[in-house]
Amino acid sequence: MTITRLVKLPPTVKAFTLKDEDGNYNIYINRNIARGCALRAYRHELEHILAGDLDGPPAASVGVLEGVRHHE
């Protein structure tokens, strides 16, 4: 299951996803960004879920994971 929440985040953070103890994916979207930007951020987070980026061993760092995702 995917749960999406609009929350207050720092201006530099558009969105992030966490997997909870029940196996649900929780997508947190910055409520202070424009609708179009929020939709792109949502799709980006879904790509991480579909690629299995949150499954298995933890990534070395968010920066490494994002680098791999953006250069495929």
PQR file with spaces between the fields and no chain letter, atoms N, CA, C, O and H, PARSE charges and radii, in Angstrom:
ATOM       1  N    MET     1       0.839   -1.169    0.000 -0.4000 1.5000
ATOM       2  CA   MET     1       0.000    0.000    0.000 -0.0000 2.0000
ATOM       3  C    MET     1       0.891    1.243    0.000  0.5500 1.7000
ATOM       4  O    MET     1       1.961    1.261    0.609 -0.5500 1.4000
ATOM       5  N    THR     2       0.431    2.260   -0.686 -0.4000 1.5000
ATOM       6  CA   THR     2       1.130    3.542   -0.704 -0.0000 2.0000
ATOM       7  C    THR     2       0.255    4.592   -0.039  0.5500 1.7000
ATOM       8  O    THR     2      -0.916    4.755   -0.383 -0.5500 1.4000
ATOM       9  H    THR     2      -0.438    2.245   -1.180  0.4000 1.0000
ATOM      10  N    ILE     3       0.839    5.297    0.915 -0.4000 1.5000
ATOM      11  CA   ILE     3       0.139    6.360    1.634 -0.0000 2.0000
ATOM      12  C    ILE     3       0.853    7.663    1.312  0.5500 1.7000
ATOM      13  O    ILE     3       2.074    7.757    1.438 -0.5500 1.4000
ATOM      14  H    ILE     3       1.790    5.165    1.194  0.4000 1.0000
ATOM      15  N    THR     4       0.094    8.661    0.897 -0.4000 1.5000
ATOM      16  CA   THR     4       0.693    9.946    0.532 -0.0000 2.0000
ATOM      17  C    THR     4       0.201   11.024    1.481  0.5500 1.7000
ATOM      18  O    THR     4      -0.983   11.112    1.805 -0.5500 1.4000
ATOM      19  H    THR     4      -0.897    8.585    0.795  0.4000 1.0000
ATOM      20  N    ARG     5       1.159   11.847    1.915 -0.4000 1.5000
ATOM      21  CA   ARG     5       0.831   12.930    2.843 -0.0000 2.0000
ATOM      22  C    ARG     5       1.445   14.238    2.355  0.5500 1.7000
ATOM      23  O    ARG     5       2.584   14.259    1.888 -0.5500 1.4000
ATOM      24  H    ARG     5       2.121   11.775    1.652  0.4000 1.0000
ATOM      25  N    LEU     6       0.697   15.316    2.464 -0.4000 1.5000
ATOM      26  CA   LEU     6       1.237   16.656    2.228 -0.0000 2.0000
ATOM      27  C    LEU     6       1.661   17.195    3.586  0.5500 1.7000
ATOM      28  O    LEU     6       0.844   17.306    4.499 -0.5500 1.4000
ATOM      29  H    LEU     6      -0.228   15.299    2.844  0.4000 1.0000
ATOM      30  N    VAL     7       2.943   17.531    3.716 -0.4000 1.5000
ATOM      31  CA   VAL     7       3.478   17.979    4.999 -0.0000 2.0000
ATOM      32  C    VAL     7       4.398   19.177    4.808  0.5500 1.7000
ATOM      33  O    VAL     7       4.872   19.442    3.703 -0.5500 1.4000
ATOM      34  H    VAL     7       3.607   17.441    2.974  0.4000 1.0000
ATOM      35  N    LYS     8       4.639   19.884    5.881 -0.4000 1.5000
ATOM      36  CA   LYS     8       5.584   20.998    5.842 -0.0000 2.0000
ATOM      37  C    LYS     8       6.999   20.427    5.894  0.5500 1.7000
ATOM      38  O    LYS     8       7.365   19.721    6.832 -0.5500 1.4000
ATOM      39  H    LYS     8       4.254   19.669    6.778  0.4000 1.0000
ATOM      40  N    LEU     9       7.784   20.748    4.866 -0.4000 1.5000
ATOM      41  CA   LEU     9       9.174   20.301    4.773 -0.0000 2.0000
ATOM      42  C    LEU     9      10.058   21.511    4.498  0.5500 1.7000
ATOM      43  O    LEU     9       9.558   22.554    4.076 -0.5500 1.4000
ATOM      44  H    LEU     9       7.486   21.322    4.103  0.4000 1.0000
ATOM      45  N    PRO    10      11.364   21.388    4.732 -0.5600 1.5000
ATOM      46  CA   PRO    10      12.261   22.490    4.375  0.2800 2.0000
ATOM      47  C    PRO    10      12.138   22.802    2.881  0.5500 1.7000
ATOM      48  O    PRO    10      11.832   21.911    2.090 -0.5500 1.4000
ATOM      49  N    PRO    11      12.372   24.054    2.489 -0.5600 1.5000
ATOM      50  CA   PRO    11      12.218   24.443    1.079  0.2800 2.0000
ATOM      51  C    PRO    11      13.065   23.620    0.104  0.5500 1.7000
ATOM      52  O    PRO    11      12.708   23.501   -1.068 -0.5500 1.4000
ATOM      53  N    THR    12      14.167   23.059    0.564 -0.4000 1.5000
ATOM      54  CA   THR    12      15.049   22.292   -0.324 -0.0000 2.0000
ATOM      55  C    THR    12      14.596   20.849   -0.520  0.5500 1.7000
ATOM      56  O    THR    12      15.154   20.135   -1.353 -0.5500 1.4000
ATOM      57  H    THR    12      14.457   23.155    1.516  0.4000 1.0000
ATOM      58  N    VAL    13      13.588   20.412    0.238 -0.4000 1.5000
ATOM      59  CA   VAL    13      13.103   19.030    0.148 -0.0000 2.0000
ATOM      60  C    VAL    13      11.733   19.030   -0.522  0.5500 1.7000
ATOM      61  O    VAL    13      10.768   19.578    0.011 -0.5500 1.4000
ATOM      62  H    VAL    13      13.134   20.993    0.914  0.4000 1.0000
ATOM      63  N    LYS    14      11.662   18.407   -1.703 -0.4000 1.5000
ATOM      64  CA   LYS    14      10.382   18.335   -2.414 -0.0000 2.0000
ATOM      65  C    LYS    14       9.551   17.167   -1.919  0.5500 1.7000
ATOM      66  O    LYS    14       8.339   17.292   -1.742 -0.5500 1.4000
ATOM      67  H    LYS    14      12.446   17.962   -2.137  0.4000 1.0000
ATOM      68  N    ALA    15      10.202   16.024   -1.694 -0.4000 1.5000
ATOM      69  CA   ALA    15       9.478   14.829   -1.261 -0.0000 2.0000
ATOM      70  C    ALA    15      10.470   13.766   -0.814  0.5500 1.7000
ATOM      71  O    ALA    15      11.655   13.819   -1.143 -0.5500 1.4000
ATOM      72  H    ALA    15      11.187   15.923   -1.838  0.4000 1.0000
ATOM      73  N    PHE    16       9.962   12.807   -0.063 -0.4000 1.5000
ATOM      74  CA   PHE    16      10.758   11.625    0.280 -0.0000 2.0000
ATOM      75  C    PHE    16       9.793   10.496    0.615  0.5500 1.7000
ATOM      76  O    PHE    16       8.609   10.724    0.860 -0.5500 1.4000
ATOM      77  H    PHE    16       8.999   12.765    0.205  0.4000 1.0000
ATOM      78  N    THR    17      10.317    9.279    0.623 -0.4000 1.5000
ATOM      79  CA   THR    17       9.503    8.099    0.890 -0.0000 2.0000
ATOM      80  C    THR    17      10.160    7.244    1.953  0.5500 1.7000
ATOM      81  O    THR    17      11.377    7.058    1.953 -0.5500 1.4000
ATOM      82  H    THR    17      11.279    9.093    0.424  0.4000 1.0000
ATOM      83  N    LEU    18       9.347    6.727    2.856 -0.4000 1.5000
ATOM      84  CA   LEU    18       9.803    5.785    3.869 -0.0000 2.0000
ATOM      85  C    LEU    18       8.907    4.559    3.827  0.5500 1.7000
ATOM      86  O    LEU    18       7.709    4.660    3.564 -0.5500 1.4000
ATOM      87  H    LEU    18       8.359    6.878    2.855  0.4000 1.0000
ATOM      88  N    LYS    19       9.495    3.406    4.087 -0.4000 1.5000
ATOM      89  CA   LYS    19       8.716    2.174    4.187 -0.0000 2.0000
ATOM      90  C    LYS    19       8.514    1.897    5.675  0.5500 1.7000
ATOM      91  O    LYS    19       9.480    1.854    6.437 -0.5500 1.4000
ATOM      92  H    LYS    19      10.469    3.323    4.300  0.4000 1.0000
ATOM      93  N    ASP    20       7.254    1.710    6.091 -0.4000 1.5000
ATOM      94  CA   ASP    20       6.999    1.501    7.514 -0.0000 2.0000
ATOM      95  C    ASP    20       7.061    0.026    7.888  0.5500 1.7000
ATOM      96  O    ASP    20       7.278   -0.833    7.033 -0.5500 1.4000
ATOM      97  H    ASP    20       6.469    1.745    5.473  0.4000 1.0000
ATOM      98  N    GLU    21       6.869   -0.258    9.172 -0.4000 1.5000
ATOM      99  CA   GLU    21       7.007   -1.628    9.687 -0.0000 2.0000
ATOM     100  C    GLU    21       5.945   -2.576    9.138  0.5500 1.7000
ATOM     101  O    GLU    21       6.118   -3.793    9.204 -0.5500 1.4000
ATOM     102  H    GLU    21       6.693    0.440    9.866  0.4000 1.0000
ATOM     103  N    ASP    22       4.858   -2.046    8.602 -0.4000 1.5000
ATOM     104  CA   ASP    22       3.818   -2.877    7.990 -0.0000 2.0000
ATOM     105  C    ASP    22       4.069   -3.122    6.504  0.5500 1.7000
ATOM     106  O    ASP    22       3.292   -3.820    5.853 -0.5500 1.4000
ATOM     107  H    ASP    22       4.717   -1.057    8.548  0.4000 1.0000
ATOM     108  N    GLY    23       5.147   -2.554    5.965 -0.4000 1.5000
ATOM     109  CA   GLY    23       5.465   -2.718    4.550 -0.0000 2.0000
ATOM     110  C    GLY    23       4.809   -1.692    3.650  0.5500 1.7000
ATOM     111  O    GLY    23       4.895   -1.799    2.427 -0.5500 1.4000
ATOM     112  H    GLY    23       5.778   -1.987    6.494  0.4000 1.0000
ATOM     113  N    ASN    24       4.152   -0.696    4.236 -0.4000 1.5000
ATOM     114  CA   ASN    24       3.531    0.368    3.447 -0.0000 2.0000
ATOM     115  C    ASN    24       4.570    1.412    3.059  0.5500 1.7000
ATOM     116  O    ASN    24       5.486    1.710    3.825 -0.5500 1.4000
ATOM     117  H    ASN    24       4.082   -0.609    5.229  0.4000 1.0000
ATOM     118  N    TYR    25       4.414    1.957    1.870 -0.4000 1.5000
ATOM     119  CA   TYR    25       5.275    3.050    1.421 -0.0000 2.0000
ATOM     120  C    TYR    25       4.584    4.366    1.752  0.5500 1.7000
ATOM     121  O    TYR    25       3.452    4.603    1.332 -0.5500 1.4000
ATOM     122  H    TYR    25       3.669    1.715    1.248  0.4000 1.0000
ATOM     123  N    ASN    26       5.263    5.210    2.498 -0.4000 1.5000
ATOM     124  CA   ASN    26       4.734    6.501    2.907 -0.0000 2.0000
ATOM     125  C    ASN    26       5.462    7.592    2.134  0.5500 1.7000
ATOM     126  O    ASN    26       6.653    7.825    2.343 -0.5500 1.4000
ATOM     127  H    ASN    26       6.183    5.017    2.840  0.4000 1.0000
ATOM     128  N    ILE    27       4.742    8.256    1.245 -0.4000 1.5000
ATOM     129  CA   ILE    27       5.319    9.337    0.450 -0.0000 2.0000
ATOM     130  C    ILE    27       4.937   10.655    1.115  0.5500 1.7000
ATOM     131  O    ILE    27       3.759   10.946    1.323 -0.5500 1.4000
ATOM     132  H    ILE    27       3.774    8.067    1.076  0.4000 1.0000
ATOM     133  N    TYR    28       5.942   11.434    1.440 -0.4000 1.5000
ATOM     134  CA   TYR    28       5.740   12.746    2.055 -0.0000 2.0000
ATOM     135  C    TYR    28       6.071   13.806    1.011  0.5500 1.7000
ATOM     136  O    TYR    28       7.194   13.854    0.509 -0.5500 1.4000
ATOM     137  H    TYR    28       6.899   11.198    1.272  0.4000 1.0000
ATOM     138  N    ILE    29       5.108   14.648    0.684 -0.4000 1.5000
ATOM     139  CA   ILE    29       5.268   15.696   -0.322 -0.0000 2.0000
ATOM     140  C    ILE    29       5.242   17.047    0.390  0.5500 1.7000
ATOM     141  O    ILE    29       4.410   17.283    1.265 -0.5500 1.4000
ATOM     142  H    ILE    29       4.196   14.609    1.091  0.4000 1.0000
ATOM     143  N    ASN    30       6.160   17.925    0.005 -0.4000 1.5000
ATOM     144  CA   ASN    30       6.218   19.263    0.582 -0.0000 2.0000
ATOM     145  C    ASN    30       4.964   20.035    0.180  0.5500 1.7000
ATOM     146  O    ASN    30       4.721   20.260   -1.005 -0.5500 1.4000
ATOM     147  H    ASN    30       6.836   17.733   -0.706  0.4000 1.0000
ATOM     148  N    ARG    31       4.182   20.434    1.158 -0.4000 1.5000
ATOM     149  CA   ARG    31       2.928   21.130    0.871 -0.0000 2.0000
ATOM     150  C    ARG    31       3.132   22.558    0.371  0.5500 1.7000
ATOM     151  O    ARG    31       2.179   23.200   -0.072 -0.5500 1.4000
ATOM     152  H    ARG    31       4.380   20.252    2.121  0.4000 1.0000
ATOM     153  N    ASN    32       4.352   23.057    0.436 -0.4000 1.5000
ATOM     154  CA   ASN    32       4.634   24.439    0.048 -0.0000 2.0000
ATOM     155  C    ASN    32       5.197   24.573   -1.365  0.5500 1.7000
ATOM     156  O    ASN    32       5.649   25.653   -1.745 -0.5500 1.4000
ATOM     157  H    ASN    32       5.126   22.536    0.796  0.4000 1.0000
ATOM     158  N    ILE    33       5.177   23.497   -2.146 -0.4000 1.5000
ATOM     159  CA   ILE    33       5.657   23.602   -3.525 -0.0000 2.0000
ATOM     160  C    ILE    33       4.459   23.641   -4.468  0.5500 1.7000
ATOM     161  O    ILE    33       3.359   23.220   -4.109 -0.5500 1.4000
ATOM     162  H    ILE    33       4.810   22.619   -1.837  0.4000 1.0000
ATOM     163  N    ALA    34       4.682   24.148   -5.670 -0.4000 1.5000
ATOM     164  CA   ALA    34       3.617   24.271   -6.668 -0.0000 2.0000
ATOM     165  C    ALA    34       3.062   22.898   -7.040  0.5500 1.7000
ATOM     166  O    ALA    34       3.759   21.887   -6.951 -0.5500 1.4000
ATOM     167  H    ALA    34       5.576   24.489   -5.961  0.4000 1.0000
ATOM     168  N    ARG    35       1.814   22.881   -7.452 -0.4000 1.5000
ATOM     169  CA   ARG    35       1.139   21.624   -7.786 -0.0000 2.0000
ATOM     170  C    ARG    35       1.906   20.796   -8.817  0.5500 1.7000
ATOM     171  O    ARG    35       2.081   19.591   -8.639 -0.5500 1.4000
ATOM     172  H    ARG    35       1.248   23.702   -7.524  0.4000 1.0000
ATOM     173  N    GLY    36       2.358   21.433   -9.886 -0.4000 1.5000
ATOM     174  CA   GLY    36       3.101   20.707  -10.919 -0.0000 2.0000
ATOM     175  C    GLY    36       4.384   20.101  -10.375  0.5500 1.7000
ATOM     176  O    GLY    36       4.732   18.967  -10.703 -0.5500 1.4000
ATOM     177  H    GLY    36       2.216   22.412  -10.031  0.4000 1.0000
ATOM     178  N    CYS    37       5.075   20.852   -9.554 -0.4000 1.5000
ATOM     179  CA   CYS    37       6.306   20.363   -8.928 -0.0000 2.0000
ATOM     180  C    CYS    37       5.986   19.204   -7.986  0.5500 1.7000
ATOM     181  O    CYS    37       6.738   18.231   -7.923 -0.5500 1.4000
ATOM     182  H    CYS    37       4.792   21.774   -9.288  0.4000 1.0000
ATOM     183  N    ALA    38       4.883   19.301   -7.259 -0.4000 1.5000
ATOM     184  CA   ALA    38       4.474   18.232   -6.348 -0.0000 2.0000
ATOM     185  C    ALA    38       4.135   16.954   -7.113  0.5500 1.7000
ATOM     186  O    ALA    38       4.464   15.856   -6.664 -0.5500 1.4000
ATOM     187  H    ALA    38       4.272   20.091   -7.310  0.4000 1.0000
ATOM     188  N    LEU    39       3.483   17.092   -8.257 -0.4000 1.5000
ATOM     189  CA   LEU    39       3.152   15.919   -9.069 -0.0000 2.0000
ATOM     190  C    LEU    39       4.405   15.250   -9.623  0.5500 1.7000
ATOM     191  O    LEU    39       4.497   14.023   -9.656 -0.5500 1.4000
ATOM     192  H    LEU    39       3.215   17.984   -8.621  0.4000 1.0000
ATOM     193  N    ARG    40       5.370   16.060  -10.058 -0.4000 1.5000
ATOM     194  CA   ARG    40       6.643   15.492  -10.532 -0.0000 2.0000
ATOM     195  C    ARG    40       7.370   14.790   -9.394  0.5500 1.7000
ATOM     196  O    ARG    40       7.932   13.712   -9.588 -0.5500 1.4000
ATOM     197  H    ARG    40       5.295   17.057  -10.032  0.4000 1.0000
ATOM     198  N    ALA    41       7.363   15.386   -8.221 -0.4000 1.5000
ATOM     199  CA   ALA    41       8.014   14.783   -7.058 -0.0000 2.0000
ATOM     200  C    ALA    41       7.328   13.467   -6.692  0.5500 1.7000
ATOM     201  O    ALA    41       7.994   12.492   -6.343 -0.5500 1.4000
ATOM     202  H    ALA    41       6.907   16.262   -8.064  0.4000 1.0000
ATOM     203  N    TYR    42       6.009   13.442   -6.772 -0.4000 1.5000
ATOM     204  CA   TYR    42       5.248   12.222   -6.484 -0.0000 2.0000
ATOM     205  C    TYR    42       5.628   11.112   -7.460  0.5500 1.7000
ATOM     206  O    TYR    42       5.893    9.981   -7.050 -0.5500 1.4000
ATOM     207  H    TYR    42       5.468   14.234   -7.055  0.4000 1.0000
ATOM     208  N    ARG    43       5.655   11.437   -8.749 -0.4000 1.5000
ATOM     209  CA   ARG    43       6.047   10.439   -9.757 -0.0000 2.0000
ATOM     210  C    ARG    43       7.457    9.940   -9.511  0.5500 1.7000
ATOM     211  O    ARG    43       7.737    8.751   -9.662 -0.5500 1.4000
ATOM     212  H    ARG    43       5.440   12.355   -9.082  0.4000 1.0000
ATOM     213  N    HIS    44       8.343   10.845   -9.133 -0.4000 1.5000
ATOM     214  CA   HIS    44       9.735   10.473   -8.846 -0.0000 2.0000
ATOM     215  C    HIS    44       9.786    9.472   -7.681  0.5500 1.7000
ATOM     216  O    HIS    44      10.515    8.482   -7.738 -0.5500 1.4000
ATOM     217  H    HIS    44       8.116   11.811   -9.010  0.4000 1.0000
ATOM     218  N    GLU    45       9.018    9.736   -6.642 -0.4000 1.5000
ATOM     219  CA   GLU    45       8.990    8.818   -5.497 -0.0000 2.0000
ATOM     220  C    GLU    45       8.399    7.471   -5.900  0.5500 1.7000
ATOM     221  O    GLU    45       8.881    6.432   -5.450 -0.5500 1.4000
ATOM     222  H    GLU    45       8.426   10.541   -6.596  0.4000 1.0000
ATOM     223  N    LEU    46       7.362    7.469   -6.740 -0.4000 1.5000
ATOM     224  CA   LEU    46       6.798    6.212   -7.233 -0.0000 2.0000
ATOM     225  C    LEU    46       7.830    5.410   -8.018  0.5500 1.7000
ATOM     226  O    LEU    46       7.862    4.183   -7.929 -0.5500 1.4000
ATOM     227  H    LEU    46       6.970    8.313   -7.106  0.4000 1.0000
ATOM     228  N    GLU    47       8.677    6.101   -8.789 -0.4000 1.5000
ATOM     229  CA   GLU    47       9.741    5.415   -9.527 -0.0000 2.0000
ATOM     230  C    GLU    47      10.682    4.688   -8.569  0.5500 1.7000
ATOM     231  O    GLU    47      11.115    3.571   -8.853 -0.5500 1.4000
ATOM     232  H    GLU    47       8.651    7.098   -8.861  0.4000 1.0000
ATOM     233  N    HIS    48      10.999    5.311   -7.443 -0.4000 1.5000
ATOM     234  CA   HIS    48      11.842    4.648   -6.438 -0.0000 2.0000
ATOM     235  C    HIS    48      11.157    3.387   -5.907  0.5500 1.7000
ATOM     236  O    HIS    48      11.800    2.350   -5.742 -0.5500 1.4000
ATOM     237  H    HIS    48      10.648    6.218   -7.212  0.4000 1.0000
ATOM     238  N    ILE    49       9.854    3.480   -5.640 -0.4000 1.5000
ATOM     239  CA   ILE    49       9.117    2.324   -5.128 -0.0000 2.0000
ATOM     240  C    ILE    49       9.100    1.211   -6.160  0.5500 1.7000
ATOM     241  O    ILE    49       9.404    0.063   -5.836 -0.5500 1.4000
ATOM     242  H    ILE    49       9.332    4.323   -5.773  0.4000 1.0000
ATOM     243  N    LEU    50       8.746    1.535   -7.403 -0.4000 1.5000
ATOM     244  CA   LEU    50       8.658    0.529   -8.463 -0.0000 2.0000
ATOM     245  C    LEU    50      10.006   -0.107   -8.779  0.5500 1.7000
ATOM     246  O    LEU    50      10.067   -1.269   -9.178 -0.5500 1.4000
ATOM     247  H    LEU    50       8.499    2.467   -7.666  0.4000 1.0000
ATOM     248  N    ALA    51      11.092    0.653   -8.601 -0.4000 1.5000
ATOM     249  CA   ALA    51      12.430    0.124   -8.855 -0.0000 2.0000
ATOM     250  C    ALA    51      12.956   -0.711   -7.692  0.5500 1.7000
ATOM     251  O    ALA    51      14.017   -1.326   -7.796 -0.5500 1.4000
ATOM     252  H    ALA    51      11.042    1.598   -8.276  0.4000 1.0000
ATOM     253  N    GLY    52      12.216   -0.734   -6.587 -0.4000 1.5000
ATOM     254  CA   GLY    52      12.657   -1.510   -5.433 -0.0000 2.0000
ATOM     255  C    GLY    52      13.760   -0.850   -4.636  0.5500 1.7000
ATOM     256  O    GLY    52      14.470   -1.512   -3.879 -0.5500 1.4000
ATOM     257  H    GLY    52      11.354   -0.234   -6.502  0.4000 1.0000
ATOM     258  N    ASP    53      13.907    0.463   -4.805 -0.4000 1.5000
ATOM     259  CA   ASP    53      14.989    1.177   -4.122 -0.0000 2.0000
ATOM     260  C    ASP    53      14.864    1.146   -2.603  0.5500 1.7000
ATOM     261  O    ASP    53      15.861    1.307   -1.899 -0.5500 1.4000
ATOM     262  H    ASP    53      13.330    1.001   -5.420  0.4000 1.0000
ATOM     263  N    LEU    54      13.661    0.941   -2.094 -0.4000 1.5000
ATOM     264  CA   LEU    54      13.461    0.928   -0.645 -0.0000 2.0000
ATOM     265  C    LEU    54      13.424   -0.482   -0.078  0.5500 1.7000
ATOM     266  O    LEU    54      13.232   -0.667    1.124 -0.5500 1.4000
ATOM     267  H    LEU    54      12.852    0.810   -2.666  0.4000 1.0000
ATOM     268  N    ASP    55      13.605   -1.466   -0.929 -0.4000 1.5000
ATOM     269  CA   ASP    55      13.613   -2.858   -0.504 -0.0000 2.0000
ATOM     270  C    ASP    55      15.056   -3.349   -0.435  0.5500 1.7000
ATOM     271  O    ASP    55      15.932   -2.820   -1.119 -0.5500 1.4000
ATOM     272  H    ASP    55      13.760   -1.316   -1.905  0.4000 1.0000
ATOM     273  N    GLY    56      15.293   -4.339    0.376 -0.4000 1.5000
ATOM     274  CA   GLY    56      16.639   -4.884    0.483 -0.0000 2.0000
ATOM     275  C    GLY    56      17.515   -4.046    1.391  0.5500 1.7000
ATOM     276  O    GLY    56      17.018   -3.285    2.221 -0.5500 1.4000
ATOM     277  H    GLY    56      14.581   -4.769    0.932  0.4000 1.0000
ATOM     278  N    PRO    57      18.845   -4.192    1.227 -0.5600 1.5000
ATOM     279  CA   PRO    57      19.767   -3.473    2.114  0.2800 2.0000
ATOM     280  C    PRO    57      19.687   -1.966    1.909  0.5500 1.7000
ATOM     281  O    PRO    57      19.390   -1.503    0.808 -0.5500 1.4000
ATOM     282  N    PRO    58      19.952   -1.195    2.971 -0.5600 1.5000
ATOM     283  CA   PRO    58      19.906    0.272    2.845  0.2800 2.0000
ATOM     284  C    PRO    58      20.920    0.777    1.825  0.5500 1.7000
ATOM     285  O    PRO    58      22.017    0.233    1.694 -0.5500 1.4000
ATOM     286  N    ALA    59      20.536    1.817    1.113 -0.4000 1.5000
ATOM     287  CA   ALA    59      21.449    2.444    0.144 -0.0000 2.0000
ATOM     288  C    ALA    59      22.599    3.107    0.898  0.5500 1.7000
ATOM     289  O    ALA    59      22.454    3.487    2.060 -0.5500 1.4000
ATOM     290  H    ALA    59      19.645    2.259    1.220  0.4000 1.0000
ATOM     291  N    ALA    60      23.730    3.242    0.234 -0.4000 1.5000
ATOM     292  CA   ALA    60      24.898    3.878    0.850 -0.0000 2.0000
ATOM     293  C    ALA    60      24.557    5.290    1.300  0.5500 1.7000
ATOM     294  O    ALA    60      24.955    5.717    2.384 -0.5500 1.4000
ATOM     295  H    ALA    60      23.848    2.933   -0.710  0.4000 1.0000
ATOM     296  N    SER    61      23.830    6.003    0.476 -0.4000 1.5000
ATOM     297  CA   SER    61      23.391    7.345    0.833 -0.0000 2.0000
ATOM     298  C    SER    61      22.322    7.792   -0.146  0.5500 1.7000
ATOM     299  O    SER    61      22.208    7.253   -1.247 -0.5500 1.4000
ATOM     300  H    SER    61      23.507    5.656   -0.404  0.4000 1.0000
ATOM     301  N    VAL    62      21.557    8.757    0.253 -0.4000 1.5000
ATOM     302  CA   VAL    62      20.533    9.309   -0.639 -0.0000 2.0000
ATOM     303  C    VAL    62      21.194    9.870   -1.886  0.5500 1.7000
ATOM     304  O    VAL    62      20.682    9.695   -2.992 -0.5500 1.4000
ATOM     305  H    VAL    62      21.649    9.194    1.148  0.4000 1.0000
ATOM     306  N    GLY    63      22.326   10.543   -1.721 -0.4000 1.5000
ATOM     307  CA   GLY    63      23.034   11.126   -2.861 -0.0000 2.0000
ATOM     308  C    GLY    63      23.440   10.085   -3.886  0.5500 1.7000
ATOM     309  O    GLY    63      23.310   10.313   -5.089 -0.5500 1.4000
ATOM     310  H    GLY    63      22.742   10.685   -0.823  0.4000 1.0000
ATOM     311  N    VAL    64      23.928    8.949   -3.424 -0.4000 1.5000
ATOM     312  CA   VAL    64      24.328    7.869   -4.342 -0.0000 2.0000
ATOM     313  C    VAL    64      23.103    7.326   -5.057  0.5500 1.7000
ATOM     314  O    VAL    64      23.124    7.150   -6.275 -0.5500 1.4000
ATOM     315  H    VAL    64      24.033    8.764   -2.447  0.4000 1.0000
ATOM     316  N    LEU    65      22.042    7.061   -4.321 -0.4000 1.5000
ATOM     317  CA   LEU    65      20.819    6.531   -4.914 -0.0000 2.0000
ATOM     318  C    LEU    65      20.245    7.492   -5.946  0.5500 1.7000
ATOM     319  O    LEU    65      19.875    7.070   -7.042 -0.5500 1.4000
ATOM     320  H    LEU    65      22.024    7.205   -3.331  0.4000 1.0000
ATOM     321  N    GLU    66      20.167    8.755   -5.617 -0.4000 1.5000
ATOM     322  CA   GLU    66      19.645    9.752   -6.554 -0.0000 2.0000
ATOM     323  C    GLU    66      20.539    9.846   -7.788  0.5500 1.7000
ATOM     324  O    GLU    66      20.036   10.000   -8.901 -0.5500 1.4000
ATOM     325  H    GLU    66      20.468    9.097   -4.727  0.4000 1.0000
ATOM     326  N    GLY    67      21.838    9.757   -7.607 -0.4000 1.5000
ATOM     327  CA   GLY    67      22.764    9.793   -8.740 -0.0000 2.0000
ATOM     328  C    GLY    67      22.514    8.650   -9.696  0.5500 1.7000
ATOM     329  O    GLY    67      22.520    8.835  -10.913 -0.5500 1.4000
ATOM     330  H    GLY    67      22.245    9.632   -6.703  0.4000 1.0000
ATOM     331  N    VAL    68      22.293    7.465   -9.146 -0.4000 1.5000
ATOM     332  CA   VAL    68      22.014    6.289   -9.979 -0.0000 2.0000
ATOM     333  C    VAL    68      20.684    6.460  -10.688  0.5500 1.7000
ATOM     334  O    VAL    68      20.598    6.203  -11.888 -0.5500 1.4000
ATOM     335  H    VAL    68      22.288    7.314   -8.157  0.4000 1.0000
ATOM     336  N    ARG    69      19.650    6.884   -9.987 -0.4000 1.5000
ATOM     337  CA   ARG    69      18.312    7.051  -10.569 -0.0000 2.0000
ATOM     338  C    ARG    69      18.310    8.061  -11.703  0.5500 1.7000
ATOM     339  O    ARG    69      17.619    7.859  -12.702 -0.5500 1.4000
ATOM     340  H    ARG    69      19.720    7.093   -9.012  0.4000 1.0000
ATOM     341  N    HIS    70      19.063    9.138  -11.573 -0.4000 1.5000
ATOM     342  CA   HIS    70      19.020   10.213  -12.570 -0.0000 2.0000
ATOM     343  C    HIS    70      19.957    9.967  -13.741  0.5500 1.7000
ATOM     344  O    HIS    70      19.932   10.730  -14.706 -0.5500 1.4000
ATOM     345  H    HIS    70      19.624    9.302  -10.762  0.4000 1.0000
ATOM     346  N    HIS    71      20.775    8.936  -13.690 -0.4000 1.5000
ATOM     347  CA   HIS    71      21.713    8.687  -14.783 -0.0000 2.0000
ATOM     348  C    HIS    71      21.487    7.352  -15.466  0.5500 1.7000
ATOM     349  O    HIS    71      22.383    6.832  -16.131 -0.5500 1.4000
ATOM     350  H    HIS    71      20.795    8.316  -12.906  0.4000 1.0000
ATOM     351  N    GLU    72      20.281    6.788  -15.305 -0.4000 1.5000
ATOM     352  CA   GLU    72      19.975    5.520  -15.974 -0.0000 2.0000
ATOM     353  C    GLU    72      19.652    5.748  -17.424  0.5500 1.7000
ATOM     354  O    GLU    72      19.368    4.795  -18.150 -0.5500 1.4000
ATOM     355  H    GLU    72      19.553    7.211  -14.765  0.4000 1.0000
